[in-house]
Structures are given as C-alpha cells and as structure tokens.
Amino acid sequence: MVERADINAVLQQMREVKMQVQQGVSPNIPQPNSIRPVAGEQSGESFADLFKGAIDGVNNSQAHAKKLATAYEQGVAGVDLHQVMISMEKASVSFQALTQVRNKMVSAYEDVMKMPI
C-alpha cells in the first residue's frame, strides 16, 4: 500500500503542474515583470549574463537532484522517491532545453560567419 500512496502523490503533483502550465503559470520559471524597450539605451543584463544565469540555474537544479538522490539512498527521513524522481526529471528537462539553446546559438554563429562581407 505504501507504493500505491507514493504513486498517487506523484500523480497528484503531476496534475497540479499540468494545471499550472495550462493556465499559463509555470511553477519554476520566473515571470517577466516588465518588457524592456528594444531601441534606445538598455541598462539591463547582457546576453552573456542571462546565459550564464541559465547555466547556473541548470547546474543548481542538477546539484539539488543529486543531493536528494543521495539523501534518499542514505535513508534520510522526509525524502520520498517521488521528490527525487521529479527533481531529477526537472534537471534533465532543463539540461535538454539548455542544450537546444546552445545548438541554436552555434547554428546562428555559423550562419553569420558564412555571410559575405
């Protein structure tokens, strides 16, 4: 019966995330506060800073997932299998998304380098 309760808890958490996504609210992605203008002076972060922040976020997500997995393996109280699996899946998805962004950046760089002067 314990396994059934764990499965039900995971399914409930997945349903909640699905509802949040359908409503347009992502639980782990910060929503933009304002839109910065394209023209004129921009005093915001540079693309390099944003990309470094994304890489750091993925790294933190992976470190958190590994920490939870280790705690579960050691039998720490309060760490459930569904928490471990969800955090590992979030880390995996964020890494795949970052990989796709990197691939698009490399492709764009190659296109720019192929342009005639």
N, CA and C of each residue as an Amber inpcrd file, in Angstrom:
protein
   351
   0.8030000  -1.1920000   0.0000000   0.0000000   0.0000000   0.0000000
   0.8520000   1.2630000   0.0000000   2.0350000   1.2070000   0.5600000
   2.8920000   2.3860000   0.5950000   3.2630000   2.8150000  -0.8230000
   3.5390000   1.8560000  -1.7010000   3.8820000   2.1870000  -3.0730000
   2.7070000   2.8580000  -3.7660000   1.5110000   2.4090000  -3.5170000
   0.3040000   2.9850000  -4.1230000   0.1370000   4.4360000  -3.6840000
   0.4080000   4.7180000  -2.4120000   0.2950000   6.0910000  -1.9090000
   1.3440000   6.9790000  -2.5650000   2.5620000   6.4470000  -2.7600000
   3.6120000   7.2150000  -3.4150000   3.2330000   7.5330000  -4.8520000
   2.6760000   6.5730000  -5.5520000   2.2650000   6.7690000  -6.9430000
   1.1570000   7.8050000  -7.0160000   0.2120000   7.7200000  -6.1070000
  -0.8870000   8.6900000  -6.0950000  -0.3780000  10.0950000  -5.8040000
   0.6030000  10.2170000  -4.9210000   1.1650000  11.5270000  -4.6150000
   1.8820000  12.1040000  -5.8350000   2.6170000  11.2730000  -6.5460000
   3.3110000  11.7210000  -7.7550000   2.2970000  12.1320000  -8.8210000
   1.2660000  11.3360000  -9.0010000   0.2310000  11.6660000  -9.9880000
  -0.4670000  12.9760000  -9.6400000  -0.7430000  13.1950000  -8.3760000
  -1.3840000  14.4340000  -7.9490000  -0.4740000  15.6260000  -8.2310000
   0.8070000  15.4840000  -7.9610000   1.7510000  16.5730000  -8.2080000
   1.8630000  16.8550000  -9.7050000   1.8410000  15.8090000 -10.5200000
   1.8950000  15.9840000 -11.9700000   0.6380000  16.6930000 -12.4710000
  -0.5160000  16.3620000 -11.9140000  -1.7670000  17.0240000 -12.3010000
  -1.7170000  18.5120000 -11.9550000  -1.1680000  18.8480000 -10.7810000
  -1.0670000  20.2450000 -10.3720000  -0.1590000  21.0310000 -11.3190000
   0.9700000  20.4550000 -11.6950000   1.8820000  21.1170000 -12.6200000
   1.2150000  21.2890000 -13.9770000   0.4780000  20.2760000 -14.4190000
  -0.2260000  20.3550000 -15.7000000  -1.2470000  21.4830000 -15.6800000
  -1.9810000  21.6060000 -14.5770000  -2.9670000  22.6840000 -14.4730000
  -2.2940000  24.0490000 -14.4970000  -1.1480000  24.1720000 -13.8240000
  -0.4280000  25.4380000 -13.8120000   0.0520000  25.7950000 -15.2040000
   0.5380000  24.8230000 -15.9430000   1.0140000  25.0640000 -17.2960000
  -0.1450000  25.4540000 -18.2040000  -1.2760000  24.7850000 -18.0660000
  -2.4440000  25.1050000 -18.8840000  -2.9710000  26.5030000 -18.5840000
  -2.7900000  26.9670000 -17.3710000  -3.2330000  28.3050000 -17.0020000
  -2.1970000  29.3570000 -17.3740000  -1.0540000  28.9210000 -17.8970000
  -0.0220000  29.8550000 -18.3100000   0.9340000  30.2610000 -17.2160000
   0.8930000  29.5720000 -16.1080000   1.7830000  29.8810000 -14.9950000
   2.7290000  28.7150000 -14.8210000   4.0120000  28.9690000 -15.0030000
   4.9950000  27.9130000 -14.8100000   5.5420000  28.0080000 -13.3990000
   5.5810000  26.8920000 -12.6570000   5.9800000  26.9500000 -11.2560000
   7.4440000  27.2940000 -11.0410000   8.3250000  27.0060000 -11.9830000
   9.7500000  27.2190000 -11.7500000  10.3770000  28.2740000 -12.6390000
   9.5920000  28.8520000 -13.5340000  10.1260000  29.8640000 -14.4240000
   9.6080000  31.2190000 -13.9650000  10.5190000  32.1280000 -13.6170000
  10.0620000  33.4350000 -13.1600000   9.3730000  34.1820000 -14.2940000
   8.2550000  34.8480000 -13.9680000   7.5210000  35.6110000 -14.9510000
   8.1590000  36.9870000 -15.0930000   8.2320000  37.5260000 -16.3260000
   8.8420000  38.8340000 -16.5130000   7.9940000  39.9250000 -15.8600000
   8.6600000  40.8620000 -15.2090000   7.9590000  41.9590000 -14.5570000
   7.5810000  43.0400000 -15.5540000   8.4560000  43.2890000 -16.4930000
   8.1820000  44.3110000 -17.4920000   8.9620000  43.9790000 -18.7490000
   8.5300000  44.5680000 -19.8450000   9.2060000  44.3650000 -21.1140000
  10.1350000  45.5470000 -21.3420000  11.3870000  45.2660000 -21.6130000
  12.3540000  46.3200000 -21.8600000  12.2490000  46.7710000 -23.3110000
  12.4570000  48.0400000 -23.5830000  12.4010000  48.5160000 -24.9570000
  13.5740000  47.9890000 -25.7670000  13.3250000  47.7960000 -27.0730000
  14.3690000  47.2980000 -27.9550000  15.3140000  48.4150000 -28.3430000
  14.7620000  49.5630000 -28.7100000  15.5830000  50.6980000 -29.1420000
  15.9880000  51.5340000 -27.9430000  17.0210000  52.3190000 -28.1290000
  17.4800000  53.2010000 -27.0690000  18.4710000  52.5040000 -26.1570000
  18.8120000  53.1860000 -25.1070000  19.7750000  52.6190000 -24.1650000
  19.1060000  51.5710000 -23.2910000  19.8060000  50.4930000 -23.1260000
  19.3110000  49.4350000 -22.2540000  20.2910000  49.2730000 -21.1070000
  19.7740000  49.3790000 -19.9400000  20.6420000  49.2530000 -18.7650000
  20.4460000  47.9060000 -18.0820000  19.8760000  46.9430000 -18.8130000
  19.6240000  45.6180000 -18.2530000  20.8450000  44.7210000 -18.3680000
  20.6140000  43.4710000 -18.1060000  21.6760000  42.4930000 -18.1850000
  22.0520000  42.2170000 -19.6370000  23.2900000  41.8550000 -19.8490000
  23.7200000  41.4900000 -21.1900000  23.3000000  40.0380000 -21.4660000
  23.3690000  39.6540000 -22.7370000  23.0020000  38.2910000 -23.1000000
  23.9230000  37.2950000 -22.4020000  25.1960000  37.6440000 -22.3020000
  26.1500000  36.7480000 -21.6440000  25.7600000  36.5170000 -20.1810000
  25.3070000  37.5870000 -19.5110000  24.8830000  37.4420000 -18.1160000
  23.6440000  36.5600000 -18.0000000  22.6950000  36.7530000 -18.9260000
  21.4880000  35.9310000 -18.9100000  21.8160000  34.4670000 -19.1830000
  22.7070000  34.2290000 -20.1310000  23.0770000  32.8560000 -20.4690000
  23.8310000  32.2010000 -19.3160000  24.7120000  32.9610000 -18.6820000
  25.4390000  32.4260000 -17.5200000  24.4660000  32.0980000 -16.3840000
  23.4560000  32.9590000 -16.2030000  22.4370000  32.6910000 -15.1910000
  21.6600000  31.4180000 -15.4900000  21.3610000  31.1920000 -16.7790000
  20.6560000  29.9730000 -17.1730000  21.5160000  28.7420000 -16.9050000
  22.7890000  28.8420000 -17.2220000  23.7060000  27.7170000 -16.9830000
  23.8170000  27.4410000 -15.4870000  23.9240000  28.5060000 -14.6950000
  23.9970000  28.3300000 -13.2430000  22.7160000  27.7070000 -12.7020000
  21.5730000  28.1080000 -13.2580000  20.3000000  27.5370000 -12.8280000
  20.2220000  26.0470000 -13.1150000  20.6760000  25.6470000 -14.2960000
  20.6790000  24.2260000 -14.6470000  21.6400000  23.4690000 -13.7320000
  22.7870000  24.0530000 -13.4780000  23.7590000  23.4120000 -12.5930000
  23.1870000  23.2520000 -11.1830000  22.5100000  24.2900000 -10.6840000
  21.9070000  24.1990000  -9.3510000  20.8090000  23.1410000  -9.3190000
  20.0310000  23.0610000 -10.3850000  18.9710000  22.0550000 -10.4690000
  19.5540000  20.6450000 -10.4330000  20.6330000  20.4280000 -11.1680000
  21.2790000  19.1170000 -11.1780000  21.8980000  18.7920000  -9.8260000
  22.5000000  19.7990000  -9.1830000  23.1050000  19.5730000  -7.8680000
  22.0290000  19.2310000  -6.8330000  20.8930000  19.9260000  -6.9070000
  19.7900000  19.6480000  -5.9760000  19.2600000  18.2330000  -6.1780000
  19.1040000  17.8240000  -7.4410000  18.6120000  16.4790000  -7.7330000
  19.5840000  15.4270000  -7.2110000  20.8710000  15.6780000  -7.3890000
  21.8690000  14.7190000  -6.9030000  21.8640000  14.6500000  -5.3730000
  21.6900000  15.8100000  -4.7350000  21.6570000  15.8410000  -3.2780000
  20.4510000  15.0650000  -2.7440000  19.2910000  15.2460000  -3.4050000
  18.0980000  14.5000000  -2.9930000  18.2720000  13.0000000  -3.2160000
  18.8780000  12.6210000  -4.3410000  19.0970000  11.2030000  -4.6260000
  20.0150000  10.5790000  -3.5830000  21.0600000  11.2820000  -3.2260000
  21.9860000  10.7820000  -2.2110000  21.2820000  10.6520000  -0.8610000
  20.4740000  11.6510000  -0.5120000  19.7430000  11.5960000   0.7580000
  18.7690000  10.4240000   0.7760000  18.1070000  10.1880000  -0.3530000
  17.1730000   9.0580000  -0.4180000  17.9130000   7.7290000  -0.2790000
  19.0570000   7.6300000  -0.9600000  19.8470000   6.3970000  -0.8780000
  20.3540000   6.1360000   0.5350000  20.6200000   7.2040000   1.2710000
  21.1110000   7.0640000   2.6350000  19.9760000   6.8470000   3.6410000
  18.7340000   6.9670000   3.1570000  17.5920000   6.7210000   4.0260000
  17.2270000   7.8830000   4.9210000  17.5350000   9.0880000   4.4940000
  17.1900000  10.2660000   5.2820000  15.6710000  10.3930000   5.3660000
  15.1830000  10.6410000   6.5640000  13.7320000  10.7610000   6.7560000
  13.2180000  12.0190000   6.0630000  12.0400000  11.9020000   5.4480000
  11.4240000  13.0600000   4.7970000  11.7520000  13.1950000   3.3250000
  12.6250000  12.3530000   2.8020000  12.9660000  12.3900000   1.3800000
  12.2680000  11.2130000   0.7150000  11.2810000  11.5270000  -0.1040000
  10.4970000  10.4880000  -0.7700000  11.0180000  10.2420000  -2.1710000
  10.7250000   9.0680000  -2.6790000  11.1600000   8.6940000  -4.0190000
  10.5670000   9.6180000  -5.0730000   9.3050000  10.0120000  -4.8950000
   8.7020000  10.8780000  -5.9160000   9.3680000  12.2410000  -5.9530000
   9.8380000  12.7450000  -4.8180000  10.5680000  14.0140000  -4.8100000
  11.8620000  13.8770000  -5.6060000  12.5400000  12.7680000  -5.3990000
  13.8050000  12.5170000  -6.0940000  13.5770000  12.4250000  -7.5970000
  12.5780000  11.6500000  -7.9870000  12.3190000  11.4580000  -9.4170000
  11.8830000  12.7560000 -10.0900000  11.0590000  13.5380000  -9.4480000
  10.6060000  14.8040000 -10.0330000  11.7680000  15.7690000 -10.1700000
  12.6100000  15.8750000  -9.1500000  13.7460000  16.7990000  -9.2400000
  14.7440000  16.3410000 -10.2930000  14.9300000  15.0300000 -10.4290000
  15.8360000  14.5310000 -11.4710000  15.2690000  14.8000000 -12.8600000
  13.9680000  14.6680000 -13.0200000  13.3390000  14.9240000 -14.3200000
  13.3880000  16.4150000 -14.6600000  13.1800000  17.2710000 -13.6600000
  13.2930000  18.7160000 -13.8910000  14.7080000  19.0760000 -14.3270000
  15.7050000  18.4800000 -13.6710000  17.0920000  18.7400000 -14.0350000
  17.3760000  18.2620000 -15.4550000  16.8340000  17.1160000 -15.8070000
  17.0380000  16.5710000 -17.1470000  16.4000000  17.4550000 -18.2120000
  15.1770000  17.8880000 -17.9770000  14.4800000  18.7400000 -18.9430000
  15.1900000  20.0830000 -19.0920000  15.6250000  20.6620000 -17.9850000
  16.3230000  21.9530000 -18.0720000  17.6540000  21.8050000 -18.8090000
  18.3380000  20.6850000 -18.6160000  19.5920000  20.4620000 -19.3370000
  19.3340000  20.2840000 -20.8290000  18.2880000  19.5540000 -21.1800000
  17.9550000  19.3750000 -22.5970000  17.5920000  20.7020000 -23.2470000
  16.8520000  21.5420000 -22.5380000  16.4840000  22.8550000 -23.0740000
  17.7370000  23.7140000 -23.2730000  18.6390000  23.6900000 -22.3130000
  19.8750000  24.4600000 -22.4360000  20.7160000  23.9540000 -23.5990000
  20.7370000  22.6520000 -23.8090000  21.4680000  22.0760000 -24.9360000
  20.8810000  22.5600000 -26.2610000  19.5620000  22.6300000 -26.3550000
  18.9220000  23.1120000 -27.5730000  19.2430000  24.5870000 -27.8190000
  19.2750000  25.3820000 -26.7700000  19.6410000  26.7990000 -26.9150000
  21.0710000  26.9140000 -27.4090000  21.9500000  26.1040000 -26.8400000
  23.3400000  26.1260000 -27.2920000  23.4490000  25.7410000 -28.7590000
  22.7220000  24.7110000 -29.1740000  22.7590000  24.2840000 -30.5670000
  22.2690000  25.3880000 -31.4950000  21.2220000  26.0940000 -31.1080000
  20.7060000  27.2040000 -31.9190000  21.7140000  28.3440000 -31.9790000
  22.3950000  28.5960000 -30.8790000  23.4120000  29.6580000 -30.8780000
  24.5610000  29.3010000 -31.8100000  25.0140000  28.0790000 -31.7800000
  26.0980000  27.6430000 -32.6630000  25.6610000  27.7330000 -34.1190000
  24.4370000  27.3310000 -34.3840000  23.9070000  27.4020000 -35.7430000
  23.8310000  28.8560000 -36.2260000  23.3620000  29.7440000 -35.3710000
  23.2920000  31.1660000 -35.7370000  24.6860000  31.7380000 -35.9710000
  25.6450000  31.3610000 -35.1430000  27.0190000  31.8200000 -35.3190000
  27.5750000  31.3470000 -36.6610000  27.3230000  30.0900000 -36.9980000
  27.8050000  29.5600000 -38.2780000  27.1490000  30.2870000 -39.4420000
  25.8580000  30.6120000 -39.3300000  25.1830000  31.3530000 -40.3900000
  25.7820000  32.7400000 -40.5670000  26.0760000  33.4170000 -39.4550000
  26.6670000  34.7590000 -39.5270000  28.0640000  34.6690000 -40.1570000
  28.8250000  33.6510000 -39.8070000  30.1790000  33.5290000 -40.3520000
  30.1690000  33.2050000 -41.8300000  29.1120000  32.6200000 -42.3500000
  29.0020000  32.2800000 -43.7620000  28.5420000  33.4730000 -44.6160000
  28.0600000  34.5380000 -43.9590000  27.5710000  35.6910000 -44.7040000
  28.7120000  36.4260000 -45.3910000  28.4680000  36.8630000 -46.6390000
  29.5110000  37.6390000 -47.3120000  29.6480000  39.0320000 -46.6850000
  30.8310000  39.5620000 -46.7560000  31.0770000  40.8840000 -46.1720000
  30.6690000  41.9930000 -47.0700000
